[in-house]
Amino acid sequence: MRILRYLIVLALVAGGVAFWLTLPAPLNEDAVAGLTGDPAAGERVFLASGCASCHMAPGATGEAELVLAGGQEFPSPFGTFLAPNISQDREQGIGDWSLLDLANALTRGVSKEGQHLYPALPYASYAKMQLQDVADLYAYLQTLPADPTPSQPHKLSFPFDQRLALGGWKLLFLGPDWALPGPLTPTEERGRYIAEAMAHCGECHTPRNLLGGMDRSRWLAGAPNPSGQGTIPNITPAALTWSEEEIASYLTTGFTPDFDSVGGHMAHVVENFGRLPPDYAADVAAYLKRVPPVAN
């Protein structure tokens, strides 16, 4: 009986420790103290991070893409995620969020209410963003219109609808380490920051394990399309043999060296990079040439 009591106590302690380790871990209250955002710089963060590509209303074009009403569906093996309204509406969007609220969502995966967010928001990548860039993005978002469209709930079945489990997921897959550790040239470092953090290229181009974490041993080696239609290509040097100039040209024009044109979700990426200074695409191209080749 004594051994049984010890085992029960040990199980309770272990359960308590596990519960504590998996609680949401927001930033310290003073993490963004003193930061002032620049809307012009924030627009560049907005474009590089592809915010409108996911959060605009389904089928939006032109200026309507800046009305971040949400509603697009993103299928996955765990269910279908629906992008929320992140417009400046104070009730249905994020108009009443502070800079700290936005930083917690993007870099810690924690909502304004203190709950775990699903990694359909690619905070496993955004976690590497500099807080000054988050402040700039916050300043730019405040210049965009408000929209009262309510966010729709995700379509998830049990147990994937239980947010508590996300704490364990974060312990496994949320961290500050770069997929390409270096040493790198300044151009390659800048390209790494754009590709791994802001543009979150790995979220689509890297295969995932059974728990939905990116498999870094096959970084950017291509992955099944979550929609079930086709595959997302391998963009390591094992498959992407274009020159840096050809990669940069593709990222800004959408045309391959063989004059094929971009399609699918990548068209939004090209649209965004085409509006950024040319060095963004050039830096990403330099980074991609340094990624270890991984054969399919």
N, C-alpha and C positions, 0 to 999 in steps of 0.2 A: 504493500500500500504506500509506503514511503517513496519508493521509486516512482510509482504512478503519480503521486502528488508533485514530485520534482519534475516529471515530464510535462504535467499540466501547466505548472508555473513556467517552465522553459518555453512551452508552446505559446503561452500568453505573452511572455516577454518578446519572443521572436515576432509574434503577430503585431505587437505594439510598435516594435522597431520598424518592421516592414511598412506599417501604416504611416508612421512618421516620415520615412524616407520617400514615400510616394505622394505626400501632400504637395499641392501647388507651391512653387517657390518663386514668388515675384521678386523683382528688384528691390533694393533698399529704397526707402522714401527719397533719399537725397541723390539717387543715381543720375538724375537728369537736372539737378539743381544748377542753375547758372547757364544752361544751354539755351541759345536763341536760334531759332530756325530761319533759314533763308528760302523763301518760296521758289526762287529761280533754281537754286541747287536742288530743292525738293522735287521739282518737276523732273530733273534728271534721274533722281532716285526712283520716282514714280514710274518712269518709262523703263529704266533698266530692270526694275523689279516686276514689271508686267502687271501692276495692280488692276488696271482697267480690263485686261484680257480675261481675268476671272470674275471681276465684280461688276462689270457692266451688265445691263439687262440682256437676256437672250436676243440675238439678232440686231443689237444696237450697232449703228454705224455713225461715222463722222463725229460731230460734237456730242451726240447722244452717248458715245462711249465714255464720256466724262461724268455721266450721271450714274453713280455707282450704286444702283438700286439692287444689285444681286439677282439671284434667281437661276443662274446657270447650274446645270446638273453635271456632276463629275462622278461617273461610276468607278467602283473599285471592287476588289474581292470581298470587302467587308460591308458593302452596301453602297448607296448613292449619297454623295454629299452635295448639298446645295449652298452655293456661295451666298453669304449674307449681305444685307444692305450695309455699306460702309460710307454712305453719303453723309452730308452734314445735317441731316434731319436729327433733331435732338431726341425724338421718341423712338423712331424706327431705325435710325442709323447710328453714327458715332459722334454726332454733333456735340454731345455733352462729355466726351472723353477728354481727359487731360493728356499731356505728353507722356506722363508716366504710364497711363493706361495703354496707350499705343505701344510704348516700348515693352511693356509686359507681354502684350499679345504677340508682338513680332519676335522677341528674343527669348521669351520664357514660355510661350504657349499658355498664358494665363489670362482669363477674361477680366473685364472690369469688375465683375461680381466675385472674382477670386476662384473661378472654376477652371479645370483643365480644358483647353481647346483641342479639338481634333487636329492631327498633323496634316489634314487636307490643306490647312493654312501651313505653308512650308516653313514653319519656324525652326525646323531642324537645320535649315540653311540660313534663314534670316538671323539666327542666333549669333552669327559671326558678323553681323552688321555693326558698324560703329554707331554709337548713340547720337553723335552729331548728325549722321545721315538720317536717323530716325526723327530727330528734331526738325531737320529740313523738310522731310516728307510730311510731317505733321503740319508745318506751316503751309505747304502747298495744298494739302487736302482741305485746309480751311478756306481756300479760294474757290473750291468746287461747289456745285449746286447741291441743295438738299432735295431729298425725294422721300415721300411718305410711304413707299411700298414696304409692307412688313416682310421681314425675313421669314423664309420657310424652314421648317424643321428638316433635319437630315432623315433619310430613309434607311435606317439601320435596324438590324434584328439583334436579339440577345445572343451573345453577351457584349456585342460591339457597341451597344447603346449605353453601356455603363462607363461613365467617364472616369471613375476611380482607377480603373485599370490603366489609364493613360499615364499615371505616375510611374508605373513600372516600365512602360514603353520609353518614357523620357530617360529613366536611369540607364537604359540600354543604348539609346540612339541619339540623345540630345547632348552635345558637347561642343567645346570650342576648337577642337583639332581640325586642321585642314586635311582634305583628302590627298592633296599634293603638298607634302611638307616642305619641300625646298632643299637646299638653298636655290633661290630664284633671282633673276635680274629684276630691277624695279618695274620694268614693263610687264614681266611675267607675274610679279606679285599683284600689280594692279589688275591684270587679267584674271588672276585667281580670285581676287576679291569680287570682281564683277560676276564671274561665272559661278563661283561656289556659294557666295552669299546673296547678292542682290538678284541676279538672274536665275538663281537656283536651278542651273542646268541639270544637276544630278538627280533632281526629283523626278524627271521624266526619262532621262537617258541612262540611268543606272538601274540594274535589276534589283529586286527586293527579295528579302527572305520571307519565311512564312509569317513572321510577325509584322511585316510591312516596313521594316527598316531597310535603308539602302545598303546594299552589299558592297562595301568599299573595296573588297578584293577584286571587284569587276567594275571599277569606277568608270562611268560613261561608256560601258560596253554594249549598250542597247538593252531594251526591255520590251516585254509585251505591252501593247497598247491597252490601258485599262478598259477601254470601250469594247475590247474583244475583237477589234478590227485591225489586223496588221500588227506591225511592230514599230517601235521607236528606234532609230538607227544607232549603231555603234559609231561614236565620234572620237574614239581614240585613234592614234596614228596607225593602228593595225588595219583600220577600215577607211578612215578619212585621210586620204593621201594628198589632198590639195595643198598648195602652198599657203603661206600665211596671207598673202595678198588675195588669193582666191577665196579663202575662208572669210576674210573681212568683207570682200565684195558680196559674197552670198548673204552675210548677216545684214547688210544694208540695202541690197537690191532685190534679194530673193531669187537670183539666177545662179545656177551652178555653172562650172566651167564648160559643161556640155549644153548650156542654155535651156536646161529644164527649169521649171519654176517651182517655187515653194508652195506648199499646200498645208491644209489642216491648221492645227493650233500654232505651228511654227510661223504661219503668215503673220500672226500678231507680234511674235518676237521680232521679225524682220521690220514690221511697221514701226515698232518702238525703237529699234536700233537705228533705223533710218532717220529718226528725229533727234538722235543723240550726236554729240561731237564725234568725228571719225575715229578718234583715238580709242573710244570704247570698244568698237569692233576689232581694231588692230590689236589692242591689248588682249582681248579674249582669244584671238587667233594665235598670238604668241604663247599664251597659256596652253591652248589645246595641243600645240606641237610638243609641249613638254610632258603631257600626261602619258604615263606608261601605256604602251600598246597592249590591248587585251583582245585576243582572237575570239570570235563568236564560237 
